[in-house]
Amino acid sequence: MIETVRLGDKEKIFDYMSKYYLYIYYCDLETEIYYEVYNASEHVHTILGETGNVSMAVNDLSRMLLKPEYVTEMAEFVDLSTLVQRLQGKKCITQQVEGNFTGWLEAVIFSGEQGDDGSLKSIIFAVRDISYEKEKENKLIYNSYVDDMTQLYNRKMYNENLAEYNGGPMQKNLALLSVDVNGLKVVNDTLGHSAGDELLSGVADCLRNCFRQYGRIYRLGGDEYAAIIYISPGNLPKLIDQFYEMVNNWHGKLVDKMSISLGYVTRAEGMDRSIYDMAKVADARMYKAKESYYAQKGVDRIGRQVAHAALCAIYIKVLKINLTDNCYQIIQIDEAEFSQVNSLRCTLSEDVVKYAEIGNIVAEDKEKYYNFFDIEQLKAAFDAGSTHLSITYRRKISGEFRKVQLELARAQEYSPDNRIVFLFVRCID
């Protein structure tokens, strides 16, 4: 610690700051001279010394320690000609930079003494190591876009990527795949959810090994997967065959084999299609493949379709919700509403708020609507044995607000590891 006479009673403050900052400098703006207060790095001390010109010293330090792309940014950050204006009304300003060997750093400029006329006479320049914080921040960002179980991209990333494709030109060799696992419920019911998880991870591994080099793969939630890839339409069938071969040869420790249904569509099939139209085509083809699979197993899927059509005649919205994963699948929805909300889709809890915020719920009913969709309370209620929950409110339908009843019904396969419920909305006025 030096220049304690000059700094006076600030010594205790600097002692405290030294626990968190790598180096600290007191800068006199009238003389543009800095004084070293604390330095934890001998190398930095060698470069800067105990005192000197602010701008010259920081420029030397930046060139020697920072990655080239941050040198200019740091010079602008400590530019004394604009500093007073940038500090106006603020206690401090910050700048994050990356060092060649030191990782991420945060430079901070604190406002110091003021003259009798209110002018700024001094500043404190300090630098701290934020590598751990940056790593944690990057991990949080990564986790928000990646499915925890499979390490594939999640629905949030899928929705954002679709929105990006929808807003610009798409290459001719773009293809979109929709994949669904056959028989997951049977595996969960007979072998347990650990076996079901093994199956879901196995499908992810097969998708990753076959398609990763061509584009992005996503787990959308539950047993739903998708891929957006770039490959010549003529070569895609061969790649699909390789994927099926991987699937057929797969064997797990708890599950002996897997079966999937797949549908795909290429950009070359219809250049006028939007990316959302392509997604619908891929889904439709996947469901057609699934019908063929269950027909061979003797399952009456046609009867289920008739029942589904009857439900859709009564309910204006039907969703399959997984409360554990905070995600949902659309089973039935008005076309206009689908176009409005599909590009916004993230998680169930986020989308509930977004749906109300864009004006679809009467203002007086919003609080009741939000409270009903408290995910933790819903989990607790269904875990405790509730089979049915409902609420009435007013929502927009075809441009006007109407009274509706929303019902949540506990699915047969509901478990604490796989909290599946169905949402039904119908008009009651």
N, C-alpha and C positions, 0 to 999 in steps of 0.2 A: 504494500500500500504506500503511495507517495502523494506528495502535494496535499497533505492533510491540513496544513495551515490555510491553503487556498480554499479547500473544500469545507472546512469548519465542521459544523455539527452534522454534515451529511455522511460522515464516516460510518456511523452505525447503519445507515440505509445501504451504503455500498457493501458493507460487510454482509448484510442480509442478502443483497442481490447476488453476491459472489457464490452463494450456494446453488444458484439456478443458471447463472450466465457464465459462459466460457471466458469472455473478456468484456470490460466495461471502460468507456472513455468519456471524460468530461470535455465538452467542446465549447470554447469561447467564440461566439458568433461575430464579435466585434473585431477580433484579431484573426479569426479563422484558424486558430491553433487548438489542437487537442492535447489533453494530458491523460496519461494512462492511470487508471484507478485500480484496475484488477486485470490480471492476465493469467489464465490457467495453462497457456500453451507457450512453451519456449520458442517454438518456430514462429508464431505470430509476433511474439515480443521482438524477435530478431528482425523481422520485416518492418515493424512499425516503430519500435523504440518507445521511449517514455514520453516523448512529445514530438510535435511536428505539424505540418499543414494537413488539414482534414481531407480535402479532396485528393491531393496527391497520394497520401498514405492509403486511403481506401481503394484508389485505383490500382496501386501497386499490389495491395493485398488481394483484390479481386482477380487480377491477372494470374497471380501465382497459385491461389487456392481454389478458385471457383471453376466450374465447368464453363467453357467459352460462351455458351448461350445465355449465361447469367451475368456476365461482366457488364454489359451495357445497362441491364436492369439495376444493378447495384450502383452504378455511377449516377443514374437518374434518381435513385432513391436518396442519395446523400448530396444531391445538387443543392448547394446553399442558396442559390439564387431563387429557388422556388420553395424552399423548405418552410419558411415562415407562413406562406400562403397555405401549404398543405397541412400544416399543424394548426391552422386557425380553428379554434373551438374544440380541439382534440387534446387529450392527454398524451397520446402517443400514436405513431404510425408504424406499420410493420411491413416486412418484405421477406418472403421465403425464397431461398436459393439452395442449390445443390453443389457441394464441394467435390473436388476430384477424389479426395481420400477421406473426407470427414462426414459424408452422408448429407442429410438435410439440415440446414441451419435456418434460424429465424433472426433477422436483424431488426432491432427495435430502436426507434428514436423517440425519447421522452422530452417533453417540454421542460425547460429549466427555469432560471430566474427571469423575471421581467423588470424592465426599467420603470422609472417613475411615469413615463409616458405610455406605459403598457406594452412597449416593444419587447420582443423576445431577445434576451441577452445571451442565453446559453442553452445547450441541450445535453442530454446524456445519450450516448450511442452504445448499445450493448448487443451481444450476440449469444444465442443459446442453441444447444443441440436439440433438434426436434425429430431425430431419426425414428425414435420409438413411436412418437405420436403419429408421424407420417406413415409408418408401417401399419399402425393400428387403423388409421383412417383408410389407407388403401385396402386393408383386409375387409373393413366394413363395406366399402364400395364393392369389392369383389364378391362378398357374400350376398349382397343385395341382388346380384345378377346371376348367381350360381346356385343350383339345386344342391342342398347339403348332402343328400344320400348318394347321388350319382356323379356329382361334380360336372354335370352338363349345365349349359345355360338354362335359366328358368323362364317362366311365362313372362315375367316383366321384361327381360331382354328380348324375348320373341316379339312381344307387342311393340317395343320401341324399334326393333329392326323392321317390322312390317310397316310401321309409320314412315321410317326413313325411305324404304323402297317405294312407298306410295307417293312420296313427294318428289321423286325424280325418275330418270330413265332407268330401265332394267336391261341387263345384257341378255342377248338371245339364248345363251347357254345356261340361263338360270333355271333351276328346277326346285320344286317344293314337295317334300314328302310328309305324309301323315302316317304314324305308326301307333298301333294299339296292341296291348298284351291280351291274348286269349286265355280265359280260364283263371284269371288272378284270384277271383273270389273263391273258387274251388280250392286253390292252393292255400289261401288264408284260412279257410274253414276246416280243411282236413289236415294240413301240415303245420299251420301256425303262421303268424305274421313274420317271424324271422325267415321262414321259407319264402314268403311273399316278397320280402325285401331282397332276398338273394336273387329271386327271379327278376325283379325290377332292375337291380344292379347288373344282372347278366345281359338283359336287353340293352342297357346303356353301353356296356362294354362292346357288344356286337356292333352297335351303331357307330361307336367311336372308332373302332378298328377299321370299319369299312368306309365311313364317310368323312372322317375328320379332315383328311387332307384336301377335301373338295369344298368345304364350307363349314357352317355352324350347325350344331346339334343341340336340341332343347328337350328337357323334360317339362311338360306343361302342367304336370300335376297328376296324381294318381297313376293310372297306367297309360297315360297319353304322352306321346313323343312327337317331335317334328324335326325336320332338317331343311335348311336352305342351302343349296349347293350349286356349284358351277361345273357343268360337265356337258360334253357334246350329247345331244339327244340320241344319237346313234350308239353311243357307248353306255348310256344309262341302263338299258336292260341287262347288259352283262354285269354291271356293278350291282344291280338288284339281285341277280342270280347269286353273286358272291355273298351277298348279305344273307340270303335264305340258306345258303350252304353253311355259313357260320352259325345261324340260328339252329339248324337241324343237328349240327355237331356239338352244340353246347350241352354241358352236363354240370350240375352244381353238386354241392355236398348234401343239401337238403332236398333239392328238386332235381329230378332225373332229366327232364327235358323242358323246352319252352316252345310256345307257339305264338306267332304274331300275325296281325292283319296289317297290310300296307297298301296305301294308295299314293299315287304321285301324279304330278302334272308338270309339263315343261312350258317354258315361255314360248317356245316355237309353235305350240299347239294353237295359241290365240294371242297375237301380239296386242290386241285391244283390251285384254283382261287386266284389271288391276291386281295388285298382289293379294288383296282381300278376296277377290273372285277366285284366284288361283288356290288360295287356302281352302275355300269352300269346295272346289272341285276335288282337291286331294282328300279332304275329309269324306266327301260323298263316295269316292272310290274305295277308301279304306273301309267304310261301313258296308259297302257292297261285298268286299272281300270277307268281312266278318260274318255277314249273312251266310255266305257259302260255307264258311267253316262250321257255323252252328247247325246249318242244315244237314251237313254230313254227320253231326253228332246227334241228330234227332231232336234238337231243341226248336220249339215252335217260335221262331223269331217273327214270323208273319203275324201271329196272334198278338205278339208284343207290339208290333207296329200299329195294329188296329186299335189296341188299347191306348197307345201313345197318341194316335190321331183323335181319339175320343176325349182324352185329357186336354189336348190342345184346343179343342172346340170350347172347352169350359174355361180354361186358364189362359190368361194373356202372357204369362211368363212362368217358365218352369226351369229351375236350375238344380244341378247336382253339386252340392257343397261338401268340401272336405274341411271341417273345422280344425283338424290337426295341422294341415298344411296351409290353412288360411287362403284357400283357392277354390275355384268353382268352374264348372262346365256349363255352357248354355245348351239347354235341351229345346226350349221353345221361347221365342222372343219376337216381338213385333219388329218387322223389317226396318221401319224408320228408327226405332230405338236402337237396334243393332248398329246401324250406320252411325248413330250419334255417339254411342258409348264404347264401341269395340276398340277404337284407337286409344282410349283412355285406360284400358284394362291393366291392372297391376295385381293387387291382392284383394281379397274380399273386403277386409276392413277399410282399405283405402278407397275402393270403388264405391262402397256405401256412402262415404262422405262426398266423393266427387259427384255421384248421381244426384244427391240433394243440392249440392252447391251450384250446379248448372241449371237449377230452377225446376226440377221435376217433382218436388215435394212442396206442398203448401207450407208456408213459413211457420204457422202455428203448430204443425205436426212434426217439425223437424226434430225437436228434442226427444219426443216419444220414439221416433224412428231410429235415431242414433242410439238411444238407450236399449232398444230391443236388440240391436245388432252388436251389443257388447260381446265379443268373441269369448272371453273368459267366462262370462255368465252363462252363455249358451252351452259351452262345454260342461260346466258344472251341472246345469239342469239336465242335459241329456245323459251325462255320466251317472246321475242320481236315479235315472230310470224314466224320466219324462219321454213320452213318445210323440207329443204333439204340442206345439206352441203357436200362438197366432196373435195378430195385431190388426187393427183397422186404422186407416189413414187416408188422406186425399193425395192423389198423384196425377200427373198430367198424362192424358191419353188422347191422341189425335188432336192436340192443341188445347184441350180443356181439362180442368181438374175434376176428377171423379172419385167417389169413395170406393176403396178397394179393401179386400181382406187378404192379408199375407199369412200364409201358413208354413211352418217348418215341421216336417215329419221325419222321424228317426228311421233310417234305413235298416233293413234286416241284418246287413253285415256290419252294423255299427259296433265299434270297439274303441277303447281308449287310445289305441294306436292308429286307428283308421276311422275317425269320427265322420261318417257319411250321413248327411241329411239331405232331404229334398225340399226345395222352396217352391211354393205355388202361389200365384197372385191372380185373383179374379175380381171382377167388378161386382159390387153389391148394391148399387143405387139404381 
